[in-house]
């Protein structure tokens, strides 16, 4: 769209927040186009074209980085000039918005996604690598009272569910999606394997969560470097993953690059780790230090989730875990972001070769399809044994053969739906072993996004 069209949409607030073209720009986009005049926009557009004459020949990552540099160059100028620069950035990136989609069927919008991609190199790096790795979103509709999540948090499967209330359009936020992307991208090979005791496993998962919350603070600081009073920064600390809140937020908000905020980040990390340690050991947390930093109930629920995951893993066969670990289906062809430790900002990683690779994404989504089917087959075995009493060496052998065939005969699942495969699989198993699932059991099994035990079987 042209600037004048965005400007026209911004004249009607209700239209702006319901139109699919303008929703990605959300509140900060509305404020930008509602306040910037077209003649001033044209002036800044000319300045941008003079500064970056080869912009159109850049790849997408370098386009985004050029827009970030242009905005930061105005960070000490009048606030109106900063909004003019932001308007230019939004207009320049608008033709590429359709590429930024993780959903299965374009069924929802990630608001502020263009803004985060432009202003945060950390978010952008996580976004590009996650997209290439095949991560995807499944969405569900809540009943309006917080219920409705059928799909547990299962990072090893490369998909996570976003639950919406019964409103249109369906929206979610970038700090929610990229946080879960990183659980999958960096740690998906950890969740399926119990290491040591339940206590040790839980501590490992809490360390993962705390390190990702630390990355949240890095993204927050990168957004603040533009020195613009962004609405997304007002709401971000309140709804950030793990309930992290910043009581020193106002002091470090404007024009604070990461290097100037190291003490704040270190304090956040220390409080997160100390608090989780105290909760886990049953000790009394230091309420004064923890106040307004982290939500105790969230950490307690995470501990409960990791405990459920540990119990669930004990039921899985070695064959399933070996299937997930086979080198042939490792989906990343890069070295875990240069072996970044998660405690190091992604902006320290070389991002010169960041690209969105559609072929790689298609290939990796197929790998996750194999993994999802393998998990459904394995949980079919568990449910058949625990609920329906089907236990025999022949039945165990049947499941093992199915897992092996699933990997070896890739053509078997490449061109059919997951539900169709599961129905065919059940019919064969029922014919041989008289499984006799109830209609409710069969309905849940045929649904790729429901697992044995329901949402409480490992829900986060």
N, C-alpha and C positions, 0 to 999 in steps of 0.2 A: 504494500500500500504506500501511497504518498504521504508526506508529512501532513498535508491539508486534510487527508482522510482521518488520520489519527487525531488531529486537532478537533475535527468535527465529532468524533466519537467521545472525546473527552468533555465535550459540552453537556453530555447527558451521562451522569454518573451511573445510573441504572443500566444503561446500554453498554457502557464501558466494561462493567463487571459481569456481563452476561454474554458478551460477544467472544467467539472462539479466537478471533484474531488479536484481540486486545488483552484477554485474560492472562496470557503469559507475562505481561508487563506489570500487572497487578497494581498495587497502590502507588509504588514509586514511579511507575510508568504513567499513571493517571496524573500524579502531581507534576511530572515533567511536561507532558503534552498540554496540560491545562494552563501552565504558566509561561512556557516559552513561546515567544512570538515568531511567526514564520520568517520575517526578515532577519531576525537574529539567528535563527537556525541556519538560514542560507549563508550567513556570514561565517558561522563556525564550520559549516560544511566545506566552504571554500578553503578555510584555514586547514582543515583536515586533509583535503585533497592535495594541497600544496606540501603538507608535511609528509604525506604517504602517497606519492604519485603512482606507486606500483601496487597499491592495495588490492586491486582486483586479481592480480596474479598470485597473491599469497595463498597458502593453504589455510584451512579453516582455523587452525590453532594460531597461526601468525596473524590472521585477521583479528581474532579476539585479543591477542596480546597488543596489537597496535592500537586498538580501541581503548584498552586499559591504560596504555601509556599516554594517550591523548587526554583522557580524563584526569589522570594524575598530574599532568602538566598544568591543569587549571586548579589544582587543589588549594593553592594559596590566593587565588583570585576571588573576586566577588562571588557569592553563592549563586547568583543568577547565571554567571558564566559557567559554573560547574554544571548546572542543569542544562545549559545549552550544549555542552560537550556530551552530556549523557543522552540528550535527544539525538544527537548525531550518531552515537554508538548504537542506540536502539534501532534507528532507521537503517544503518549499515548492516546490522545483523539480522534484520527481519526476514530477508529472503531465504535464510538458512534454518529458520525455526523448525520446519518440518523434519529436519534431520535429527532433532533432539528428542527422541521418543523411545521409551523403554517398554511401553505397554503392548499388550498382545494385539489390540485392535483400536488403538487411538481412542481409548474409552475414557480418558481423563487428562487433565492438564496439570503440569507442575508449574505453579505460579512462581515468578521471580527467577525462573531458570536462566533466561538470557542475562539478567543482571549478575547472577552468581558466576556464570561462565565468563563474563567479561571482567569482573573485578577480582575474582579469586583464582589465582593459578593453581592452588591446592585443590579446590573444587573441580576445576577444569581437568586437571590430571586424573583425578579419581573418576570423573565422568567419562572421559575418553577410553580409559583402560577398562572400565566396567562395561561400557557399551560393546567394545570389541570382544570381551570375554564371554558374552552371551547372557549376561544377567537380564532378567525380565521381570515385569510386575504383573501380578494378578490382582484384580480388584473385587471387593465384595461390598454389599450394602448393609449397613448397620440398621438395627431396629430403632435407633434413636436413643437408646439407653446404654450405649457402650457395648452392646452385644452384636454378634454377627461375624466374628472372625472365625472362619472355618479352617483356615490354613495356618498351621503353627509356623513359628519362626524356624526355618530349617535352612541355614546358610549353605549346607553341603549340596542342596538341590538347585542352587542358582536362581531361585525365585523367592520373592516375598510378597505378602499380601498387603494391600492398602485398603483400609476399610473406610467407607464413606457413609455419611448420613443420607437420608432419603431426600436429597435436594439436587437440583441441577443448576449449573454444571458440576461434575465431580472434580474436586480440586485436591491437591496435596502440595506439600512444601519441599523445597530442594534440600534443606538440612535434614529432613526425615529420610528422603530417598538415598542421598549419597552416603549417609551414615550406614545404612543397611547394605549399600553397594560394597562398602569397604569391609564389612563383616564377611561378605562372600568373596570379594576379590583377593583379600590378603590371608584369610583364615579358613576358607571353606574346607581345607584338608585336615583341620584340627578337630572340628566338632564331633565327627563320627567316632573318634578314637579316645577311649578312656585311658588316661595315663595315671597310674597309681591309684590312690584312694579317691573317693568322691570329694573329699576335702581338697585334694590337690587339683583335681579336675576343675572344681568350682573356682578355685583361686586363679587358675589359668584363664578361665573365661572372664572372670572379673578384671584381670589384668588387660585382656583384650578390650573390654568395654571402656576401661579407664583411659587406655591409650587412644581410643577413637574419640572419646570426649575431649581429650587434649587436642586432637585435630580440629574438633569443632571450634576451639578457642582460636586456632590459627586462622580458620576461615573468617571468623568474626573480626579479627584484626586486619585481615586483607580487605574486607569490605569497608572498614573504617578508614583505611588509608586515603580514600577518595575525598574525605572531609565533606561529605554530603549528609545531611540529616535524613538518612534512609529509614523508611518505615520498617523495612525488613529487619533492621538492627534493633528496633524497639521491641519487636515481638520475638526475635530469635532467642535471646537468653531465657525467656519465659517458657518456651516450648522445645528447647533443645533436648536432644536425647539424654536420658538419665537425669533429667530435672536440674541440670546445672544452671545456677543463677549467679550473676555477678554483682556483688554488692559494691564493688569498685568500678562498675561498668562505666558510669558517667565520667570518672576521672581518666579512663584510658580510651575513651571512645574515638575522639577525633584525631586524625593525622597521627596515628600511633602504629607505625610499622612493627612487625614482629620483634625486631631487635630491641625496641623500647618497652616491650611488654613481657619480657622473659620472666621477671619476678612474679607478675600476675599469673602467668601460666604455670610456673613452678609451684606457686601456692595452691592453685587449683588442683594440680596433680597430687600434691602431698595430702590435701584434705580428702580427695577422692580415695586414695589408697589407704589412709589412716581410718577413714570412716568404714570402708568395706572390711578392713581387717577387724575393727572393733565389732561390727555387726556379726561377722562370721564367727568370731570367738565368743560372742555373747557378752562382751564387755560394754560398758557404758560409753557411748560416743561423746566426744567433746562438743556439746551443743553450741557453745559460743563460737567455736571455730567453724562449725558446719552450718550454722544458721545462714539461710539464703543461698547456700552453695549447692546443696544436693538434696534431693527428696528421698527420705529414708525408705518410704514404702516402695519406691522404684527399685532401689538396690535390693531390698528384701525379695521383691518379685523376681529379680534377675537371679538371685541365689536359688530361689525355688525352681526357676526354669532350668538352670544348669543342673540341679539335682535330678530333675525329671529326665533331662537329656542323658545323664549318666546311667540312670536305670534303663532307659530305652536302648542305649548302646549295648548294654549287657545282654539284651535279647537278640541282637543281630548276629547273624552267622559270620564266620570268617570269610566265607565265599563272597558275601555282600561287600565286606570291607575291602577285600582284595579286588573286587570289581571296581570299586571307587578309586583304588590306588594304582590301577594298571597304568603304566606309562603311556600306553597307546591312546588313552582318553584324557590325558592331561591337556586342558584346553588352552592354556596360555602359552604363547610362543615368545614371551618376553620374560625376563628374569625377576619376577615379583617386584616390579618397579625399581630395579637396580638393588635388590635386597634391602630396600628401605625398611627401617626398624619400626615404623609407625610413630616413633617418638621424634623422628626427624621430619621437619616440614617437607611436604612433597615438592615445594618450590626449590628445594636443594637438588632435586633429581633432574637430570637432563631431559627436558621436554621438547627438544628440537624435532623429534620424529613423531610427535603426537598426531595421529590421523584417525578418522573414523573409517574403519575397514568393514564394509558390508559383507564381503565374502567371509571374512574371519568370523564375524558375528553369526552368520547363518550356520557355519560349520560348528561353532561352539554351542549354539542353541540346540543343535541336534545332539551334541554330547550330553547336555543337560536333560534332553528327552530320554536318552538311554538311562541316565541315572534315576530320573523320576520313575520310569517303568520298573527298574530294578528294585527301587525302594517299595513300590506298590506290591510287587511280587513277594518281597520278603515280609512285608507286614501282613499280606494275605496268609503266609505260612504261620505267623505268630497268632493271628486271630483264629485261624482254623484249629490250631493246637489248643489254645487257651479257652476259646469259647465253644467250639464245636467238637472238641475232643478228637480231632484227626491226628493221630500220632502213629507213624510207622516208618520203617527205613525206606520203604518204597515211596512214600510221600515226600520225605526229605530228599531222596534222590531225584524225584520229579522236579522239585524246586531248584536244586543245584543245576540240573540240566537246562532248565528254563533260563537261569541267570547266565550260564555259559553261552547258550544259543542266542540270547539277546545281544550279547556283545559280538559274537562271531558273525551273525547274519544281519548286518546293519541294514540291508535293504528291507528287512522284515518290518521295520518301524519307520523308515524314512518317509514313506509316502502315505501312511495311514494315520488316523487320529489316535491319540492316546486312549480315549474311551473305547474305540473299536477294538484296539489290541486287548484291553483289559476284559472286554466282554468275551472275546474269543478264547482268551486264556482261562477265564472262569469256566466256560462251557466244557473245555477239555479237562480241567481239573475235576469238575463235578461229575463228569461222565466216568472218570477212572476211580474217584475216591468218595463219591457221594457226600460232597461237602455240605449241601443243604443249607446254604446261607438263607436267612430271612430276606424278605423284600427290602427291608431297611438296610441290612448288611450289604446286599448287592448294590443298592443305590449308592451307598457311600463308597464302595469299592470301585464302581465305574466312574466316579467323579475324581479326576486327577488331583483335585485340591482338597480332598478329605482323606484323613488318615485314621488308622485303627486307634480307637480311644477318643476320637474327636479332638476338639481344640485344646482340651486339657492334657492331652498326651504330648507334653513338651511345648505347650504354648508359652510364648514370651509376652 
